Amino acid sequence: MITAITLQDFKAFWPTFEEIIQAQQTYAFDPNMSFKEAYQLWCQSPLKAFVYKVDGEVLGTYYLKANAMGPSSHICNCGYMVSTAARGQGIAQKLCKHSQQIAKEIGFEAMQFNSVVSTNEGAIRLWQRLGYSIIGTIPKAYKHPELGYVDSHIMHKLLV
């Protein structure tokens, strides 16, 4: 079930969130970010944030926010995280589809992912399957802990 995130939900997901940012493989977040900073970034600053729960266990989460202001405020941006144990179960796809529906309800006309790390091949395949296109590549935009500098993709999809 996908529901609006609560502080308790984020507390339950925090070990996974921390594991993901410390791995430094997909998110350009400070790996030493505190719980308070992470909660502000993921849950309070965006327009909306949601969790995917099964039997009360938080298995995934996403945020939704405007990608820019003013003349570009019709494009939104989302970020998704799924717990390691729950990967491969279609949760990211469910979260992405949910985020698109919520984005349309709010009035967004497109969704853009600003930095999809090129080594995150599973996410790239999923986003492409869901209709997103790579509209640009930023050379050596991400410092991967094992591979050094790798490219990041900008991915985009019209929602209307």
Phi, psi and omega in degrees: 000137178257125180223163175300140182287146174241169176301319179296321177299314182293322176301318180293326182274346185310315179302322178290315179304312181297318178300317182293314182288329178288332177292334178054041180251339185225335184241134177271057176251151176300121182294346179256016180304138178280165176303314182299316178296317181295317180298317178299312183296314189271325190248328186260321181289320180292167176292320183214154172213143185225163174231155173249119183236145172231124181051040177082353180267129179280116182255342180196167182204158171209158172241159177224131179209167173292141179282330180206182182248176174056234185296347178249014184287358178276355179253130179254171180223143177226157171228143185231145172220139177230138180299148181305316183294336185258003181292150179084008181253009179083011183291317179300320178297316179297318179296317181295315179298319178297316182296323178295319179295314179298317180301316179296319180299324180285337179114007177287147182252348180205161177231136181228136173255120190279338185204085175264112185299130187300336179278351179274064189297325179297316179294318180299314178300316180297311182299320179294320177299328181271007173101004179278145177243147171281117182255355177187157177230130178260111183297134174050044184275347187226130179268097181285139184295333179255327189260355184077209184287127177232163180285160171233146181254147168260125181240146189215149175211132171286140181257351184258000000 
